[in-house]
Amino acid sequence: MTALSEATATPEAVARRAWRRTAVIVTIGVVLGAVGGSLFARQDSALETTLAIVGIAAGVGGLLGTLSMLTTTLRRSSDMQAPIDGLSRFGRKTLAQAIASGTPIEPTDSDLARRAFALARLRAAYQPVALGQFLLLYVGIAGPQIPNLFDDDSFVAGLSRIICGALLVVAAAMSPVILRQTRAARRYVQAATEAAARQP
């Protein structure tokens, strides 16, 4: 896809392409990581070898998937900023509160209402992409730690468990927040669309 065609695509279409592209890239990364791990990660036992292969596959797939998502989030960062450019602190707070509550700004054809709709639509499309990017990054970081979780060296095993535990805690805390914000943005888009349709 050319930069021009992506620039004119809807946020929903861009997000769908990002997910499809990333799914393919992650699959390729996992396969390559598994093959590479089976060739070079020979350990003393079958369990250790399996853990090493799984860790390498997760690491490669996660990091490649992160880079795939990153290409979309970086290109779309200016789009996310556009609806709030030039707004006062009060205006930004008004947009945030309206989207969070799912209550469309009236009148629906005002500049503030158009900005709120645009921002909610962008959030609904791109926040899941950003969440996927960070979760894949966490998988990419945690992957190489998997073989060390049961290492005979207590320091190595302890450090790996701390890293994996910290990543799990952050992911568990962050995911519901982003998903809740995404649902709120989708509700706002639907409510604003219905409100606009009722206008004479």
C-alpha positions, 0 to 999 in steps of 0.5 A: 500500500502506498503512503497516499492510499493509506493516508486516505483510508479510514481509521478502521481500514488501517487498523484492520490491515495492521492486524492482518499484517501483524498476524502474518508477521508474528506467524512467520516469526514464531515459525522461524524462531521455532526452527532456529531454536530446534537447531541451536537450542539443544539442552540437557533434557527434553523439557529444557530444549522445549522451553528454549524453543518456545522462548525463542519462538515467542521472543522472535514472534513478539518482537517482529509483531511489535515492529509491525504494529509500531509502523502503524502507531508511529504513522498515525500519531499525528492523526490522534493529535489532530482533533485536539490541536488548538484546543484549550485545556477546558476544550480537551477536558470537555472532549475527554469527559464526553467520550468517557460518558458516551454523551454526544456534544451538542449541537452535533454540527459544532466544531467541538462535536466534530472534534469529539467524534473524530477523536473517539473514532480514532481511539476506537480504531487505534487504541487496540492496535497500541495495546496489541503492540505493547502486549507483543513487546511484553511477549518478545521480552518475556520469551527469552526468559522462559528457559530460565524460569526453571534454571538450576541457578536460583539467581537466574531463575529468580531474576527471570521470574521477577521480569515475567511477573512484572510484565504480567502485572503491567499487562494485567493492569493496563489492558482493562483500562485501554479496553474500557477506553476503547469501548467508551470511544465506540459507544460515543461514535455510535451515540454521536452518529445516532444524534446526528441522524436525528437532527432535522 
